[in-house]
Amino acid sequence: MDKSSTNFSSSDTIKRDAAHQQKLMQDLVDSTDTILYSVDLAGRITAFNKQANQAVRFRKGVDIQIGDHWLDIIDESTGLDNATLKMLLKKVLSGERHNTIVDILGKNGVKITYSVQASPIFDDNGAVNGTVLCAHDISILTNLQRDAAEKTIRRAKELESWNKFYDMLLSVLAHDLRQPLSAIILTADVVLRAKKQLTEEDIKTLMEKLRDSSSKSIELLEGLLHWIKSQKKDFAHTPSSVILYDLIHEANGLFLHDQQRKQVELVSSVPSDHIVYAHPQMLLFVCRNLIHNATKYAPAQSSILVQSVKNDHEITISISDSGEGMSSEKLAQLFTIQKVDTNGRNRGAGMALAICHDMITQMNGQIYAESEPQQGTTFYLKFNLPKF
């Protein structure tokens, strides 16, 4: 074998080795899940791996070609505006390492989150002649982080809701339960500290006060118990038929003593055949609170009017007093938790109406009020009638 033949054989071997090494390198970059491609200083694609081509094919429906410009591959169809794309290309070709996270719109508008890293390519003289870009799909990680963040936000909202709930509960207990218990203690003190023997009529009056105060306490606690149960996730609102005529008279029973003392009369024109489909105990709690407010604010020797109007679709209950009324500003905040003074006055009353609003909402009803200063106040409860 002559020298020229030996040189030719060695050249073939080097070429085969180089081709083999190039194939191994291509297989290596194709085996990764990371998108890899390189661009020259003009922004033209000089090399790419299988994942890069699949990503472009998935989004644009075409294959990458050597010589394609980067802005033709990563264009505005990604969801990134042209100014952002040019800024990214400038950073990519700056000769410095650059890391960023971008959201790319894939086919059918599916958002994919990529962690992108750009590294410069240097020639033998140390000058930058291109850039290698690596993009890794971190959508799963991002979604997990997003889900965790959403769960944290939901949990924070739940805690805020429960804090609000407990604040409302304690405030109502402190306000509405304290009053009847104070009356019981006051009555007991009158009996214990009486300097002369009480007459039978005196004792009867005191016992009526005790019964009245005790009944109010029990009914308040029962109403709050139903409301507490309604706050649980597994609470199922099961409406039943409620005869309004009977419910109004039952609700008013707790306030007869107060009404007699003020010479206030509850006048009900609710027909005996009017029926509401609601939670009986929750509706009773709401009506008691509205009648309590009407009794409290009605002038002496006046009337509280209770009516109900029905059509083919709904029934509306109204409870009116001729008291001092309220301003439009106060009316707008009637069913929200209002700010209170340093002594806590009006806190429980505001809380009780907020609870009433919550109960009516849970029963798919509406509660609202109409009022003007010195013109009294009317509360309305509205419920849809069931379709048979």
C-alpha positions as CSV (number, residue, x, y, z in Angstrom):
1,M,0.0,0.0,0.0
2,D,1.5,3.3,-1.0
3,K,1.6,6.5,1.1
4,S,-1.3,8.2,-0.7
5,S,-3.5,5.2,-0.1
6,T,-2.7,5.3,3.6
7,N,-3.4,9.0,3.8
8,F,-6.8,8.5,2.0
9,S,-7.7,5.7,4.4
10,S,-6.8,7.8,7.4
11,S,-8.9,10.7,6.1
12,D,-11.9,8.5,5.7
13,T,-11.5,7.2,9.2
14,I,-11.3,10.8,10.6
15,K,-14.5,11.7,8.6
16,R,-16.3,8.6,9.9
17,D,-15.2,9.3,13.4
18,A,-16.3,13.0,13.1
19,A,-19.7,11.9,11.7
20,H,-20.1,9.4,14.4
21,Q,-19.2,11.9,17.1
22,Q,-21.7,14.4,15.5
23,K,-24.4,11.8,15.5
24,L,-23.7,10.9,19.1
25,M,-23.9,14.6,20.0
26,Q,-27.1,15.0,18.1
27,D,-28.6,11.9,19.8
28,L,-27.5,13.3,23.1
29,V,-29.2,16.7,22.6
30,D,-32.3,14.9,21.1
31,S,-32.6,12.7,24.2
32,T,-33.2,15.5,26.6
33,D,-36.6,17.1,27.3
34,T,-35.0,20.5,27.1
35,I,-35.4,22.6,23.9
36,L,-32.0,23.5,22.5
37,Y,-31.1,25.6,19.5
38,S,-28.3,28.0,18.5
39,V,-28.4,31.2,16.6
40,D,-25.7,33.3,14.9
41,L,-25.2,37.0,15.5
42,A,-27.8,37.8,12.8
43,G,-30.3,35.8,14.7
44,R,-30.5,32.9,12.2
45,I,-30.9,29.3,13.4
46,T,-27.7,27.3,13.1
47,A,-28.6,24.1,14.9
48,F,-31.6,22.7,16.9
49,N,-32.6,19.5,18.6
50,K,-35.7,17.3,18.2
51,Q,-37.6,18.9,21.1
52,A,-37.1,22.4,19.6
53,N,-38.6,21.2,16.3
54,Q,-41.5,19.5,18.1
55,A,-42.3,22.6,20.1
56,V,-42.4,24.7,16.9
57,R,-44.4,22.1,15.0
58,F,-46.9,21.9,17.9
59,R,-47.4,25.7,18.0
60,K,-47.0,26.7,14.3
61,G,-47.5,23.4,12.4
62,V,-44.2,23.7,10.5
63,D,-40.7,22.3,11.0
64,I,-37.6,24.5,11.8
65,Q,-35.1,24.9,9.0
66,I,-31.5,25.9,9.3
67,G,-31.3,29.5,8.4
68,D,-34.7,30.4,9.8
69,H,-34.7,33.7,11.7
70,W,-35.3,33.5,15.4
71,L,-38.1,36.0,15.2
72,D,-39.9,33.8,12.6
73,I,-39.8,30.9,15.1
74,I,-40.5,32.9,18.3
75,D,-43.0,35.4,16.9
76,E,-46.1,37.1,18.2
77,S,-48.1,33.9,18.0
78,T,-46.4,33.0,21.3
79,G,-48.4,35.7,23.0
80,L,-45.3,37.9,23.4
81,D,-45.5,41.3,21.8
82,N,-42.9,42.4,19.2
83,A,-41.1,44.8,21.5
84,T,-40.6,42.1,24.1
85,L,-39.4,39.7,21.4
86,K,-36.8,42.2,20.1
87,M,-35.7,42.9,23.7
88,L,-35.2,39.2,24.3
89,L,-33.2,38.8,21.1
90,K,-31.0,41.7,22.0
91,K,-30.2,40.1,25.4
92,V,-29.7,36.7,23.8
93,L,-27.1,38.2,21.4
94,S,-25.4,40.4,24.0
95,G,-22.7,37.8,24.7
96,E,-23.9,37.5,28.4
97,R,-25.7,34.8,30.1
98,H,-29.4,35.5,30.5
99,N,-32.1,33.7,32.5
100,T,-35.8,34.4,32.3
101,I,-39.2,32.7,32.6
102,V,-41.8,33.2,29.9
103,D,-45.3,32.0,29.2
104,I,-45.7,30.8,25.6
105,L,-49.0,30.2,23.9
106,G,-49.1,26.8,22.3
107,K,-51.6,25.3,19.9
108,N,-55.2,26.1,20.7
109,G,-54.1,28.8,23.1
110,V,-52.6,26.4,25.7
111,K,-50.2,28.3,27.9
112,I,-46.8,26.7,28.5
113,T,-44.3,28.1,31.0
114,Y,-40.6,27.9,30.1
115,S,-37.5,28.6,32.0
116,V,-35.1,30.0,29.3
117,Q,-31.3,30.3,29.6
118,A,-29.1,31.9,26.9
119,S,-25.4,31.3,26.8
120,P,-22.9,32.9,24.4
121,I,-20.8,30.9,21.8
122,F,-17.2,32.0,21.4
123,D,-14.9,31.5,18.4
124,D,-11.2,30.5,18.7
125,N,-10.3,34.2,19.3
126,G,-12.7,34.6,22.2
127,A,-15.2,36.7,20.2
128,V,-18.9,36.0,20.5
129,N,-20.3,34.5,17.3
130,G,-23.6,33.2,18.4
131,T,-25.8,31.9,21.3
132,V,-27.2,28.7,22.6
133,L,-30.7,28.8,24.0
134,C,-32.1,26.2,26.4
135,A,-35.8,26.3,27.3
136,H,-37.3,23.9,29.8
137,D,-41.0,23.3,30.3
138,I,-41.8,24.1,33.9
139,S,-45.5,24.2,33.5
140,I,-46.1,21.4,35.9
141,L,-44.0,23.0,38.6
142,T,-45.6,26.4,37.9
143,N,-49.0,24.9,38.1
144,L,-48.2,23.1,41.3
145,Q,-46.9,26.4,42.7
146,R,-50.0,28.2,41.4
147,D,-52.2,25.5,43.0
148,A,-50.4,25.8,46.3
149,A,-50.7,29.6,46.1
150,E,-54.4,29.4,45.3
151,K,-55.0,26.9,48.2
152,T,-53.1,29.3,50.5
153,I,-55.3,32.2,49.4
154,R,-58.5,30.1,49.8
155,R,-57.4,29.0,53.2
156,A,-56.7,32.6,54.2
157,K,-60.1,33.6,52.9
158,E,-61.7,30.7,54.9
159,L,-59.8,31.9,58.1
160,E,-60.9,35.4,57.5
161,S,-64.5,34.2,57.0
162,W,-64.4,32.2,60.2
163,N,-62.9,35.1,62.1
164,K,-65.7,37.3,60.8
165,F,-68.2,34.5,61.8
166,Y,-66.9,34.2,65.4
167,D,-66.8,38.0,65.7
168,M,-70.4,38.2,64.7
169,L,-71.4,35.3,67.0
170,L,-69.6,36.8,70.0
171,S,-71.0,40.2,69.4
172,V,-74.6,39.0,69.1
173,L,-74.2,37.0,72.2
174,A,-72.7,39.9,74.1
175,H,-75.4,42.3,72.9
176,D,-78.7,40.3,72.6
177,L,-78.1,37.7,75.2
178,R,-76.8,40.1,77.8
179,Q,-80.0,42.2,77.8
180,P,-82.4,39.3,78.9
181,L,-79.9,37.9,81.3
182,S,-79.5,41.3,82.9
183,A,-83.3,41.6,83.2
184,I,-83.3,38.2,85.0
185,I,-80.6,39.3,87.5
186,L,-82.4,42.7,88.0
187,T,-85.7,40.9,88.8
188,A,-84.0,38.5,91.2
189,D,-82.4,41.5,93.0
190,V,-85.8,43.1,93.3
191,V,-87.1,40.0,95.0
192,L,-84.1,39.5,97.3
193,R,-83.8,43.1,98.4
194,A,-87.4,44.0,98.8
195,K,-87.9,45.9,102.0
196,K,-91.5,44.8,102.3
197,Q,-93.4,41.7,101.4
198,L,-94.3,41.6,97.8
199,T,-98.0,41.3,96.9
200,E,-99.3,38.5,94.7
201,E,-99.7,40.9,91.9
202,D,-96.1,42.1,92.3
203,I,-94.8,38.5,92.2
204,K,-96.9,37.7,89.2
205,T,-95.5,40.8,87.3
206,L,-91.9,39.8,88.2
207,M,-92.5,36.2,87.1
208,E,-93.9,37.4,83.8
209,K,-90.7,39.4,83.3
210,L,-88.5,36.4,84.2
211,R,-90.4,34.2,81.8
212,D,-90.2,36.8,79.1
213,S,-86.5,37.3,79.5
214,S,-85.8,33.6,79.7
215,S,-87.8,32.9,76.6
216,K,-85.9,35.5,74.7
217,S,-82.6,34.0,75.7
218,I,-83.6,30.5,74.7
219,E,-85.1,31.6,71.4
220,L,-81.9,33.6,70.6
221,L,-79.7,30.7,71.4
222,E,-81.8,28.3,69.2
223,G,-81.7,30.8,66.3
224,L,-77.9,31.1,66.6
225,L,-77.6,27.4,66.8
226,H,-79.3,27.0,63.5
227,W,-77.2,29.7,62.0
228,I,-74.0,28.1,63.2
229,K,-75.1,24.8,61.7
230,S,-75.7,26.6,58.4
231,Q,-72.1,27.8,58.3
232,K,-70.8,24.2,58.0
233,K,-69.8,22.9,54.6
234,D,-72.0,19.9,54.8
235,F,-75.1,21.9,55.7
236,A,-78.0,21.2,53.3
237,H,-80.8,23.7,53.2
238,T,-84.0,21.7,53.0
239,P,-87.0,24.1,52.7
240,S,-90.4,23.1,54.0
241,S,-93.8,24.8,54.0
242,V,-94.3,27.5,56.6
243,I,-97.7,29.0,57.3
244,L,-96.9,32.7,57.6
245,Y,-99.9,33.6,59.7
246,D,-98.8,31.2,62.5
247,L,-95.1,32.1,62.2
248,I,-95.8,35.9,62.6
249,H,-97.8,35.3,65.8
250,E,-95.2,32.9,67.2
251,A,-92.4,35.4,66.4
252,N,-94.4,38.2,68.1
253,G,-95.1,36.2,71.3
254,L,-91.7,37.2,72.8
255,F,-92.4,40.9,72.5
256,L,-96.0,41.1,73.9
257,H,-94.7,42.4,77.3
258,D,-92.6,45.1,75.7
259,Q,-95.5,46.1,73.4
260,Q,-98.0,46.3,76.2
261,R,-95.6,48.5,78.2
262,K,-95.3,50.9,75.2
263,Q,-98.9,50.5,74.2
264,V,-97.8,49.3,70.8
265,E,-99.9,46.8,68.9
266,L,-98.9,44.4,66.1
267,V,-101.5,44.4,63.4
268,S,-101.2,41.5,61.0
269,S,-103.1,41.3,57.8
270,V,-101.3,38.1,56.6
271,P,-103.8,35.7,55.1
272,S,-104.0,32.4,56.8
273,D,-103.4,30.5,53.5
274,H,-100.1,32.3,52.6
275,I,-97.3,29.8,52.7
276,V,-93.5,30.3,52.4
277,Y,-91.1,27.5,51.5
278,A,-88.1,28.1,53.7
279,H,-86.2,26.8,56.8
280,P,-88.7,27.3,59.6
281,Q,-86.3,28.1,62.4
282,M,-84.1,30.4,60.4
283,L,-87.2,32.3,59.1
284,L,-88.5,32.5,62.6
285,F,-85.2,33.9,63.8
286,V,-85.3,36.6,61.1
287,C,-88.9,37.6,61.8
288,R,-88.2,37.8,65.5
289,N,-85.3,40.2,64.9
290,L,-87.4,42.4,62.6
291,I,-90.3,42.5,65.0
292,H,-87.9,43.2,67.9
293,N,-86.5,46.2,66.0
294,A,-90.0,47.4,65.1
295,T,-91.1,47.1,68.8
296,K,-87.9,48.9,69.9
297,Y,-88.2,51.9,67.5
298,A,-92.0,52.2,67.3
299,P,-93.4,55.3,69.1
300,A,-95.6,54.7,72.1
301,Q,-99.3,54.1,71.3
302,S,-98.5,53.2,67.7
303,S,-98.9,50.1,65.5
304,I,-96.5,47.7,63.8
305,L,-98.0,46.5,60.5
306,V,-97.3,43.1,59.1
307,Q,-98.5,42.2,55.6
308,S,-97.9,39.7,52.9
309,V,-98.5,40.0,49.1
310,K,-98.4,37.1,46.7
311,N,-98.5,36.8,42.9
312,D,-97.9,33.8,40.6
313,H,-94.1,33.8,41.1
314,E,-93.3,35.2,44.6
315,I,-94.5,36.2,48.0
316,T,-93.4,39.4,49.8
317,I,-93.6,39.9,53.6
318,S,-93.4,43.4,55.0
319,I,-92.9,44.6,58.6
320,S,-93.4,48.3,59.2
321,D,-93.1,50.7,62.1
322,S,-93.7,54.5,62.3
323,G,-90.5,55.3,64.2
324,E,-87.7,57.7,63.6
325,G,-86.6,56.0,60.4
326,M,-83.0,56.4,59.1
327,S,-80.9,58.2,56.6
328,S,-80.0,56.8,53.1
329,E,-76.4,56.4,54.3
330,K,-77.4,54.2,57.2
331,L,-79.9,52.3,55.1
332,A,-77.1,51.4,52.6
333,Q,-75.1,49.8,55.4
334,L,-78.0,48.2,57.2
335,F,-77.0,44.5,56.5
336,T,-73.3,45.0,56.8
337,I,-71.1,44.9,59.9
338,Q,-71.0,48.5,60.9
339,K,-68.3,50.4,62.7
340,V,-69.1,51.0,66.4
341,D,-68.2,53.5,69.0
342,T,-65.7,52.7,71.8
343,N,-68.5,51.4,74.0
344,G,-69.7,48.9,71.4
345,R,-73.2,50.4,71.1
346,N,-75.2,49.2,68.1
347,R,-72.7,46.4,67.4
348,G,-75.1,43.5,68.3
349,A,-78.0,45.1,66.4
350,G,-75.8,45.4,63.2
351,M,-74.6,41.9,63.6
352,A,-78.1,40.5,64.0
353,L,-79.2,42.1,60.8
354,A,-76.1,40.8,59.0
355,I,-77.0,37.3,60.3
356,C,-80.6,37.8,59.1
357,H,-79.3,38.7,55.6
358,D,-77.0,35.6,55.6
359,M,-79.9,33.4,56.6
360,I,-82.3,34.8,54.0
361,T,-79.6,34.5,51.3
362,Q,-79.1,30.9,52.2
363,M,-82.8,30.3,51.7
364,N,-82.6,31.9,48.2
365,G,-84.7,34.8,49.4
366,Q,-84.2,38.6,49.5
367,I,-84.2,41.0,52.4
368,Y,-84.2,44.8,52.1
369,A,-85.6,47.9,53.7
370,E,-87.1,51.2,52.9
371,S,-86.9,54.2,55.3
372,E,-86.7,57.9,55.5
373,P,-85.9,60.1,58.6
374,Q,-89.1,60.6,60.7
375,Q,-91.1,58.4,58.3
376,G,-90.6,55.0,59.9
377,T,-89.0,51.9,58.4
378,T,-90.3,48.9,56.5
379,F,-88.4,45.6,56.1
380,Y,-89.2,43.3,53.2
381,L,-88.7,39.6,52.9
382,K,-89.2,38.1,49.4
383,F,-89.3,34.4,48.4
384,N,-89.9,32.7,45.1
385,L,-92.9,30.3,45.0
386,P,-92.1,26.7,44.0
387,K,-93.2,25.5,40.6
388,F,-95.4,22.5,40.7
